[in-house]
Amino acid sequence: MIDTSFIVAAARVDTGDTAWMLCATALVLLMTPALGLFYAGLVRAKNTLNTFMMCVAAIAVAMVMWAVVGYSLAFDGDGALIGGLGYVGLHGVDFQPRDGTTIPHLVFMAFQATFCIITTALVAGAVVERMRFGAFLIFAALWSVLVYAVLAHWAFGGGWLISGGTLDFAGGVPVEMGSGFSALAAALVVGARKDYGRQALLPHNAVYVLLGAGLLWFGWFGFNGGSGFSTGNPSVLAFTNTLLCPACTLLVWFLLDLLRGRQVTAIGAATAIIVGCVGITPAGGFVSPGWAMLLGGLVALPCYAVIVFRPRTGVDETLDVLAAHGVAGFTGILFIGFFAEASWNGVSDGLFFGNAAQLGDQALAALAAPVYAFGATFLLLKVLGNLMPLRVDDYEEARGLDVTEHGEEAYPTGEGAILVTPEAGIEEPVPVADPA
Amino acid sequence: MKLVIGIVRPEKTNDVLEALYRSEVRGFSLSRVEGHGGELDRVETYRGTTVKVGLEDKVRFEIAVSDPFVQPTIDALCEGGRTGEVGDGKIFVVPLERVVRIRTGETDDLAVTPVHA
């Protein structure tokens, strides 16, 4: 048999592109702890660590699953629905350039891995403050393969959406709609927090939220700017649009806040940064800077509406992943269909520039991704729920998951804490009122 | 006229507030305290340091009421604060010598009877 791998190897690795992609990969990985900070600020103080730990755990679980099987299913071959098993265990993923790029296959895999990680962490936002940590780990491991890898194959890896002409620059389909609509399903299956709708459940640290949003934005330059896999024009365009679009979202969000409550809110601003970054994610390399600014303003409207409306329902989709990611990603994907401009992206025009077919391709993705993400996540959690409890019990939920799941507090005072010396060993706790 | 002091779990604060509201007990003070009432010590680990935490966060209600309201107040604290586990808290009822409403100078029962603004 003739080994054809040498033909592929003839493509050259570009040092500049590789240097940028190494940086971009690190930038995207930073987004996951940043998301942890963002989420931790939005929950009550007693669940700070558990919430942050869900994001940290996503790094561990999703990365391992990605290396073992997820990457292969997403990026091996161009099957319509799912990739092959050729890269299982990173077999054959080495220094040769990945097809169609000028960067080593290893870097390509690592960059895509960070996407899988952040998306898995995003879904946690729907179930914080009540889901068992162990159950979440198992859910995250399965979700990163059964939902993320499949959607990534459809939109990036040669699946039916990308081969059908759908444009998705940096992950409107797998990352944003994938996480947003999965979050809705997860919230429905796991159920609302027991105090939801009875008590005011307020964010405990708005500074964490703003700092987390700022760090997410910073990381997003790698997320969008790296999705051209080079330092070429699409990357430059996406990078700059990642600056322009969220700035416009912020301004429009301020305006909406003013109209609704006469005051501009800080947590609203943090949310606007996320919404703007999400909106430009699918469109970044396809629309001109001017249209990117319009998208920034436009994407604020549906997301703001959903964020205002959602708490009035019985659905405790706690940190509004659906609004900030699902709806914003949906808007960005459709926006490409209207305003993509071949003179800027060198690929395709949208409806506005005479190519109505592009809008059809985009609409298909905007329909298929939510349906698959919602349906698959719903089924997955229903099955898991029959095998193990998904939630902590009422007492643990009331006490807070930091103490009950991790045996730590985010803000320990040390008052009343008695040092257990290593020599003495850890004694079994004994009720003081009932000494043995 | 009694001072009813109720020490309850922080996570039951909202339930107690609801129960007091239903009993039409309107005036109270609330403070966050730490204490120990015989529950299990909690073990926490930070890197190599393992500690037993003997003090639990609690919420302390102080409610001055006229005699007809003493029992309803106690009932509300019990109903709102009870989980059935060790650590639900205590209620102390102590006599009150004198109460003065600062705004009007009203004393005793008049001073502990809420006014509707």
Interface residues (C-beta under 8 A of the other chain):
Chain A: D195 R198 Q199 Y395 A398 R399 G400 V403 G407 E408 E409 P412 G414 E415 G416 A417 I418 L419 V420 P422 I426 E427 P429 V430 P431 V432 A433 D434
Chain B: R9 E11 K12 N14 E34 H36 G37 G38 E39 L40 D41 R42 V43 E44 T45 Y46 G48 T49 T50 V51 K52 V53 G54 L55 T83 E85 V86
